[in-house]
Amino acid sequence: MGRGYLERVILGEEKGLLSWAVRGFAWPLSIVYRSGLWLYLWLYRVGLRKKCKLPATVISIGNLTFGGTGKTPAVEKVCRILTGLGLSVAILSRGYGSRTRGSLIVSDGNSIFASVDQCGDESLVLAQSLPGIPVVVGKDRRASGRLACEKFNSQVLVLDDGFQYWQLDRDLDIVIIDGSRPFGSGYIMPSGNLREPITGLRRAHAVLINSTNSASASIEDSKRKVQRIAPFASIFVCRRKPVRIRKVDGSIFDLSWLRGRRVVAFCGIGNPTSFLDTLVSIGAVLCESIAFPDHHVYSDAEIEQLLFRLGANQADALITTAKDAVRLKNSQRIKDLYVLDIVLEIDEEHQFTELLKSVINKPC
C-alpha cells in the first residue's frame, strides 16, 4: 500500500540508475510539454489570448510542484485574514477528483451541499473548516467566479491552486514552496513533479516558504534561491502547526492526548513524511505508517485492512489527515479513528496582512 516506484521517481525520491533511465525515457515528453506551454503563454503575451477580468479582487494561491507544500492550509489562512478584515470572501476550486461538470456550489457559508465525490476532498475540507465562506467548484474558474459574485456578492475571490490557471486575471499571486525542496525533483512533468519551469516563479507577488520539518539552513538557502529567480516577490516563512486531535464522532482532544499513545498512521497526501514527522514530534508512538497515493479513495477492503493493522499492532488509534477523513466512506463507523487538524502560521503575519490589504481595491 506504499507509493509506487514511478511516483517515487517523479518525486525525485529514487536516485538509482533505473530512475535515471525512466527520467531519460520521459525527457522528450517533458520537452514537448515545455514547448507547448511556452507557445500557450506566448499567445497571452502578444495579446492573441485575453485573460478574463472578474468584478472582484482575485487572489491566487498555488505552487510550482504537484502536491505536498501546504496549499490547502494556506488557502484557509488567507481566507481567515480576509474575513477578519470584514471582507466578503469566496473560494474558487477546481475540485480535484470531482465528477461535476460546470460550476457547483459546495457551500454557501452556512450549509454544505456536495459530497466528496461531487466536489473533491480539498474543497470539502475547506467548506468544513471555513463556515461563513462560500466554496464554488468548477474547472472553468471564470464561470465559477462570476457565479460567486452574482450569488454571494463576493468582494474577494481566493483561487485555490490557481498559479497555472492562466485564463483568469489576478491581483495577487501567492506561491507556497517546500523549504527543504523548493523545486521538487527539479524536473518538469512527466519526468518530474514541476508543473512548469522554475522561472515561472517570477510571476509570483509573494512566496511562502514552508519551513515545516526543515532545517534553518535549508530555509535560508531556499530564500536565496527564490530571491535570485523572483527578486521582486515578497518572501515569508510559514509552517504547518498541529492544533488538535479530533475523533470522527466529533470529540476534541488536546495534542497532549497523543503523547505516548501507540498509533497506526495512514494518509494519501502529497507529502506523507511531513504528516508522520509531525505525529512523532507531538509524542505519538508510531507502530506502523501506510502511505497511499495522493487523493486516494479508500475501498471497503482497504478500510478493513487498516482495522486489521490496528489490532495486529495492538495500537490505541488509527490516525489520519482531514483530507483523508473526508474520503473514508462511513467514517463514523470506524472505531478509534482520529484526525490531526493543522493550521498555517506565517512569520511577520502583519506584513503579510498588509500585502493582502494593498490589493483589496475592487469591490464586486
C-alpha positions in Angstrom: 0.0 0.0 0.0 3.0 2.3 -0.3 3.7 4.7 -3.1 4.7 3.1 -6.4 8.1 3.2 -7.9 7.1 5.6 -10.8 5.7 8.0 -8.3 8.9 8.0 -6.3 10.9 8.6 -9.5 8.7 11.6 -10.4 9.1 13.0 -6.9 12.9 12.6 -7.1 13.0 10.1 -4.2 14.7 7.4 -6.3 18.3 8.0 -7.2 19.4 4.8 -8.8 20.4 4.1 -12.4 17.0 2.8 -13.3 15.4 6.0 -12.1 17.7 8.0 -14.4 16.7 5.7 -17.3 13.0 6.3 -16.6 13.5 10.1 -16.5 15.5 9.8 -19.7 12.7 8.0 -21.4 10.2 10.7 -20.2 12.5 13.6 -21.1 11.3 14.0 -24.7 7.7 14.3 -23.4 8.9 17.0 -20.9 10.4 18.9 -23.8 7.1 18.7 -25.8 5.1 19.8 -22.7 7.5 22.7 -22.0 7.4 23.9 -25.7 3.6 23.7 -25.8 3.4 25.7 -22.5 5.7 28.4 -23.9 3.6 28.7 -27.0 0.4 28.9 -25.0 1.8 31.6 -22.8 3.2 33.5 -25.8 -0.3 33.8 -27.1 -1.2 35.7 -23.9 1.9 37.9 -24.0 1.2 39.1 -27.6 -2.5 39.6 -26.9 -3.9 36.8 -29.1 -5.5 35.4 -26.0 -7.0 37.5 -23.3 -7.3 36.9 -19.6 -10.7 37.2 -18.0 -11.2 40.0 -15.5 -13.8 39.4 -12.8 -15.6 42.2 -10.9 -13.8 41.3 -7.7 -10.3 41.2 -6.3 -8.7 37.8 -7.2 -6.0 36.3 -5.0 -4.4 33.1 -6.3 -2.6 30.5 -4.1 -0.7 27.8 -5.8 2.7 26.1 -6.2 5.3 25.1 -8.8 5.1 21.3 -8.0 2.5 18.7 -7.6 1.3 18.1 -4.0 2.7 18.4 -0.5 3.6 22.1 0.0 0.7 23.1 2.4 -1.5 24.8 -0.2 -4.8 24.0 1.5 -3.8 25.3 4.9 -2.5 28.4 3.1 -5.9 29.0 1.5 -7.6 28.6 4.8 -5.1 31.1 6.4 -5.6 33.7 3.7 -9.4 33.4 4.0 -9.4 33.9 7.7 -7.2 37.0 7.4 -9.5 38.5 4.8 -12.7 37.8 6.7 -11.0 39.3 9.8 -10.7 42.5 7.7 -14.5 42.4 7.3 -14.4 41.4 3.6 -16.9 39.1 1.8 -14.8 36.1 0.5 -15.5 33.1 -1.6 -13.2 30.2 -2.6 -12.9 29.0 -6.2 -11.6 25.5 -6.6 -11.1 23.2 -9.5 -12.3 20.3 -7.3 -9.6 17.7 -8.0 -11.3 14.3 -8.3 -14.8 15.7 -8.6 -17.3 14.3 -11.0 -19.2 17.5 -11.5 -19.5 19.4 -14.8 -20.0 23.1 -14.8 -20.0 25.1 -11.6 -21.1 23.7 -8.3 -21.8 25.5 -5.0 -20.2 23.2 -2.4 -21.1 25.6 0.5 -22.9 28.9 0.8 -21.1 29.5 4.0 -24.0 28.1 6.1 -24.7 24.7 4.6 -22.7 22.1 2.6 -24.5 20.8 -0.4 -22.0 18.4 -2.0 -20.3 15.1 -1.3 -16.6 14.4 -1.7 -17.4 12.5 -5.0 -19.0 15.7 -6.3 -16.5 18.3 -5.2 -13.2 16.6 -4.3 -11.5 16.3 -0.9 -9.8 19.7 -0.7 -13.0 21.6 -1.5 -14.9 19.7 1.1 -12.3 20.2 3.8 -12.2 23.9 3.1 -16.0 24.1 3.3 -16.0 22.3 6.6 -13.1 24.3 8.1 -14.4 27.8 7.0 -18.0 28.4 8.0 -19.3 31.6 6.6 -17.2 31.4 3.4 -18.8 30.0 0.2 -16.9 27.4 -1.8 -17.6 27.0 -5.5 -16.1 24.2 -7.6 -15.6 24.2 -11.4 -12.9 23.6 -13.9 -13.8 26.9 -15.5 -12.9 29.3 -12.7 -14.1 32.2 -14.8 -17.6 30.9 -14.7 -17.5 29.9 -11.1 -16.1 33.3 -10.2 -19.0 35.0 -11.9 -21.3 32.8 -10.1 -19.7 33.7 -6.7 -20.0 37.4 -7.4 -23.6 37.1 -8.5 -24.8 34.7 -5.8 -22.8 35.9 -2.8 -21.7 39.5 -3.8 -18.1 38.4 -3.1 -15.5 41.2 -2.7 -12.6 38.8 -2.8 -12.2 35.5 -4.7 -9.5 33.2 -3.4 -8.3 30.9 -6.2 -7.3 27.6 -4.8 -4.4 26.0 -6.8 -4.5 28.8 -9.3 -0.9 29.6 -10.2 -1.2 27.7 -13.5 -4.7 28.9 -14.3 -3.7 31.3 -17.0 -7.1 32.2 -18.2 -8.1 34.4 -15.2 -6.6 37.7 -14.3 -5.3 38.0 -10.7 -4.5 40.9 -8.4 -2.1 38.8 -6.3 -0.3 35.5 -7.0 0.9 33.7 -3.9 3.1 30.6 -4.3 3.9 28.2 -1.5 7.0 26.1 -1.7 8.6 23.4 0.5 11.6 24.8 2.3 13.6 21.6 2.1 12.9 21.0 -1.6 11.7 24.3 -3.1 11.6 23.0 -6.7 10.7 19.4 -6.0 12.6 16.9 -8.1 14.0 19.6 -10.4 12.4 18.0 -13.5 9.4 19.1 -15.4 6.5 16.8 -15.8 6.2 14.0 -16.8 9.9 13.2 -15.9 9.5 15.2 -12.7 7.0 16.9 -10.5 7.5 20.5 -11.6 4.4 21.9 -13.2 6.4 24.5 -15.2 10.0 25.8 -15.4 11.2 27.4 -12.1 11.4 30.7 -13.9 7.6 30.8 -13.7 8.2 31.9 -10.1 8.8 35.4 -11.5 5.1 35.8 -11.9 4.6 35.5 -8.1 4.0 38.6 -6.0 4.6 36.7 -2.8 6.3 33.4 -1.9 5.5 31.4 1.3 8.4 29.1 2.2 7.0 26.2 4.2 9.6 25.5 7.0 7.8 22.5 8.5 10.4 19.9 9.3 13.1 21.9 7.5 16.4 23.0 9.0 17.1 26.7 9.2 20.0 26.3 6.8 17.6 24.9 4.2 15.2 27.8 4.7 17.9 30.4 4.2 19.1 28.5 1.1 15.6 28.5 -0.2 15.2 32.2 0.4 18.4 32.9 -1.6 17.1 30.7 -4.5 13.8 32.5 -4.6 15.4 35.9 -4.5 17.6 35.0 -7.4 14.6 33.9 -9.5 11.9 36.3 -8.3 13.8 39.4 -6.9 10.6 41.5 -6.7 8.5 38.9 -4.8 7.8 39.4 -1.1 9.1 36.3 0.8 7.6 34.9 4.0 8.4 31.9 6.1 5.5 29.7 7.3 4.9 26.3 8.9 2.1 23.8 9.5 1.1 23.8 13.1 -0.8 20.9 14.7 -3.6 22.3 16.8 -5.8 19.4 18.0 -6.8 15.8 17.7 -10.4 15.2 16.5 -12.3 11.9 16.7 -14.7 11.3 13.8 -17.6 11.3 16.2 -16.9 14.9 17.0 -14.9 14.6 20.2 -12.0 17.0 20.5 -8.7 16.3 22.3 -5.6 18.4 23.1 -2.4 17.4 21.4 -1.2 16.1 24.7 -3.7 13.2 24.3 -1.4 11.8 21.6 1.8 11.6 23.7 2.8 8.1 24.4 -0.1 6.5 22.6 0.5 3.8 20.1 -0.9 4.7 16.7 -1.2 3.3 13.2 -0.9 6.3 10.8 -2.1 6.4 7.2 -2.6 9.1 4.6 -3.0 9.7 0.9 -1.4 13.2 0.5 1.4 14.8 -1.5 3.9 14.8 1.4 3.2 11.9 3.8 6.6 12.3 5.5 5.6 15.7 6.9 2.4 14.2 8.5 4.3 11.3 10.0 7.1 13.6 11.3 4.5 15.8 12.9 3.0 12.9 14.8 6.3 11.8 16.1 7.2 15.4 17.2 4.0 15.5 19.2 4.9 12.4 21.0 3.0 9.6 19.3 4.4 6.1 19.2 4.3 5.2 15.6 3.6 1.5 15.3 3.1 1.5 11.6 2.7 4.0 8.8 0.9 3.4 5.5 1.1 5.8 2.5 -1.4 5.8 -0.2 -1.3 7.8 -3.5 -2.4 11.5 -3.2 -6.2 12.0 -3.2 -6.7 8.2 -2.8 -10.3 7.0 -2.4 -10.4 4.2 0.1 -12.2 0.9 -0.7 -14.0 -1.2 1.9 -11.3 -3.8 1.7 -8.6 -1.2 2.4 -10.5 0.1 5.4 -10.8 -3.5 6.7 -7.0 -3.9 6.2 -6.4 -0.7 8.2 -8.6 -2.0 11.1 -6.6 -5.3 10.9 -3.3 -3.4 11.2 -4.8 -1.5 14.2 -5.4 -4.8 16.0 -2.2 -6.5 14.8 -0.1 -3.7 16.2 -2.1 -3.6 19.5 -2.4 0.2 18.8 -4.6 2.7 20.6 -5.7 4.6 17.5 -5.8 4.9 13.7 -4.9 8.5 12.8 -5.0 10.3 9.5 -5.4 13.8 8.0 -8.5 15.9 7.4 -8.3 15.3 3.7 -8.2 11.5 4.1 -11.0 11.6 6.6 -13.5 13.0 4.1 -12.5 10.3 1.6 -13.4 7.5 4.0 -16.9 6.2 3.4 -19.0 6.0 6.6 -16.0 7.0 8.7 -18.3 7.4 11.7 -18.5 3.6 12.0 -14.7 3.3 12.2 -13.9 2.9 15.9 -10.7 4.5 17.2 -10.3 6.7 14.1 -8.8 10.1 14.8 -7.8 13.1 12.7 -4.9 15.5 13.2 -6.0 19.1 12.5 -3.4 21.6 11.4 -3.3 25.4 10.6 -0.7 27.5 8.9 1.4 30.0 10.8 3.1 32.8 9.0 6.1 34.7 10.3 5.7 38.5 10.0 1.9 38.0 9.6 1.3 41.7 10.0 3.4 42.4 6.9 1.6 39.6 5.0 -1.8 41.1 6.0 -0.7 44.5 4.8 0.2 42.9 1.4 -3.3 41.4 1.2 -4.9 44.7 2.1 -2.9 46.5 -0.6 -4.7 44.7 -3.4 -8.3 44.9 -1.9 -9.4 47.8 -4.1 -12.2 46.5 -6.3 -15.5 45.7 -4.5 -17.7 43.4 -6.5 
